[in-house]
Amino acid sequence: MTPSIEAAKKLAKILDTTVGYLLGETEEELFKDQKMLQRFIDINSLPEKEKECLLLTVDHFIKATKINML
């Protein structure tokens, strides 16, 4: 029997991990592009205020790009 995705999400939350980790995926497998993985690691190490500012900028850029693709 295969658990539902909701069951997997609940289990991951209880274990304080990700569904990907439960499935045996590592960060390296999730991010095939090593430069992108390093960027995420670097962003995660920034002070909270700078991280929020950077992520807000990225979110706006992504939204604008999606709108332009319509």
JODANOR-V117168 format. One record per residue. N is the residue number from 1. PHI is phi in radians with two decimals (NA if undefined). NEAR is the number of other ideal C-beta (glycine too) atoms within 10 Angstrom. Layout:
# JODANOR-V117168
N:PHI:NEAR ; N:PHI:NEAR
This chain:
# JODANOR-V117168
1:NA:3 ; 2:-1.68:6 ; 3:-1.20:11 ; 4:-1.24:9 ; 5:-1.10:9 ; 6:-1.14:8 ; 7:-1.13:10 ; 8:-1.13:16 ; 9:-1.09:14 ; 10:-1.11:13 ; 11:-1.09:13 ; 12:-1.06:16 ; 13:-1.13:11 ; 14:-1.06:8 ; 15:-1.52:10 ; 16:0.96:6 ; 17:-2.49:11 ; 18:-1.95:15 ; 19:-1.10:14 ; 20:-1.00:14 ; 21:-1.11:13 ; 22:-1.08:14 ; 23:-1.50:10 ; 24:1.56:7 ; 25:-1.48:12 ; 26:-1.89:9 ; 27:-0.99:12 ; 28:-1.11:9 ; 29:-1.29:10 ; 30:-1.27:12 ; 31:-2.01:15 ; 32:-1.16:8 ; 33:-1.51:8 ; 34:-1.10:9 ; 35:-1.15:7 ; 36:-1.17:10 ; 37:-1.03:14 ; 38:-1.11:11 ; 39:-1.08:12 ; 40:-1.11:12 ; 41:-1.10:11 ; 42:-1.12:10 ; 43:-1.06:13 ; 44:-1.10:8 ; 45:-1.54:8 ; 46:-1.25:13 ; 47:-1.03:8 ; 48:-0.96:7 ; 49:-1.10:8 ; 50:-1.18:10 ; 51:-1.09:13 ; 52:-1.06:11 ; 53:-1.10:12 ; 54:-1.11:13 ; 55:-1.17:12 ; 56:-1.11:10 ; 57:-1.08:10 ; 58:-1.09:11 ; 59:-1.02:10 ; 60:-1.14:10 ; 61:-1.09:10 ; 62:-1.10:10 ; 63:-1.07:10 ; 64:-1.09:10 ; 65:-1.11:9 ; 66:-1.12:9 ; 67:-1.12:8 ; 68:-1.16:7 ; 69:-1.39:6 ; 70:-1.24:4
